[in-house]
């Protein structure tokens, strides 16, 4: 008898709880605690609280596994239309975090090294597009790469560093293409200096070893000369082997 009574009470409790979630207000807007499920597995997909149609507090999003791991959270506490979103891996480690406005990335976003609290990269966004300096870091925290973006396109200074802080590459982007002077260093005494025009090598390129100039070349001129030679060879091949003698 006791077991039957316990089962009945448990059933009634579940029914009461079910009536308290996923409710609408008099205007047909979501209000109170809401929980969503994956269509196929029926496992929990998300849970969060609405205040007459507006998200409040922190929403949790789950993966579609038996473990029901939290893979993302969205914090609506700012109350300015923005959310602070954090993504996690299956072990609960942060993958990335940052602000969203109208579901578009905004401001600084941080990305973390695999299963680590160390920052791997920072990006800046404006209305969902990269805008500002993107930085990539080695696991020891030293800067590895810097790229300047304007409205989603690479525009400005680009630098690449060694873990010791030496500059491997120093260049400029214009509309996603290299433009202007560039310097390459291999970290072992060899340096290359040159120019780009519309994403292509231009002018004289100089090669150094331990600061001493060892070679100069004009890539465009070399290509033109090679084209002329190839054209002559091609014309020569077209000549008939047995020509009539005059």
HELIX and SHEET records of a PDB file:
HELIX    1   1 UNK A    2  UNK A   20  1                                  19    
HELIX    2   2 UNK A  219  UNK A  238  1                                  20    
SHEET    1   A10 UNK A  23  UNK A  24  0                                        
SHEET    2   A10 UNK A  30  UNK A  37 -1                                        
SHEET    3   A10 UNK A  44  UNK A  51 -1                                        
SHEET    4   A10 UNK A  54  UNK A  62 -1                                        
SHEET    5   A10 UNK A  70  UNK A  75 -1                                        
SHEET    6   A10 UNK A  82  UNK A  88 -1                                        
SHEET    7   A10 UNK A  94  UNK A 101 -1                                        
SHEET    8   A10 UNK A 104  UNK A 112 -1                                        
SHEET    9   A10 UNK A 119  UNK A 126 -1                                        
SHEET   10   A10 UNK A 129  UNK A 130 -1                                        
SHEET    1   B14 UNK A  23  UNK A  24  0                                        
SHEET    2   B14 UNK A  30  UNK A  37 -1                                        
SHEET    3   B14 UNK A  44  UNK A  51 -1                                        
SHEET    4   B14 UNK A  54  UNK A  62 -1                                        
SHEET    5   B14 UNK A  70  UNK A  75 -1                                        
SHEET    6   B14 UNK A  82  UNK A  88 -1                                        
SHEET    7   B14 UNK A  94  UNK A 101 -1                                        
SHEET    8   B14 UNK A 104  UNK A 112 -1                                        
SHEET    9   B14 UNK A 119  UNK A 126 -1                                        
SHEET   10   B14 UNK A 132  UNK A 137 -1                                        
SHEET   11   B14 UNK A 143  UNK A 150 -1                                        
SHEET   12   B14 UNK A 153  UNK A 161 -1                                        
SHEET   13   B14 UNK A 167  UNK A 174 -1                                        
SHEET   14   B14 UNK A 177  UNK A 178 -1                                        
SHEET    1   C17 UNK A  23  UNK A  24  0                                        
SHEET    2   C17 UNK A  30  UNK A  37 -1                                        
SHEET    3   C17 UNK A  44  UNK A  51 -1                                        
SHEET    4   C17 UNK A  54  UNK A  62 -1                                        
SHEET    5   C17 UNK A  70  UNK A  75 -1                                        
SHEET    6   C17 UNK A  82  UNK A  88 -1                                        
SHEET    7   C17 UNK A  94  UNK A 101 -1                                        
SHEET    8   C17 UNK A 104  UNK A 112 -1                                        
SHEET    9   C17 UNK A 119  UNK A 126 -1                                        
SHEET   10   C17 UNK A 132  UNK A 137 -1                                        
SHEET   11   C17 UNK A 143  UNK A 150 -1                                        
SHEET   12   C17 UNK A 153  UNK A 161 -1                                        
SHEET   13   C17 UNK A 167  UNK A 174 -1                                        
SHEET   14   C17 UNK A 180  UNK A 185 -1                                        
SHEET   15   C17 UNK A 190  UNK A 197 -1                                        
SHEET   16   C17 UNK A 200  UNK A 209 -1                                        
SHEET   17   C17 UNK A 212  UNK A 218 -1                                        
END                                                                             
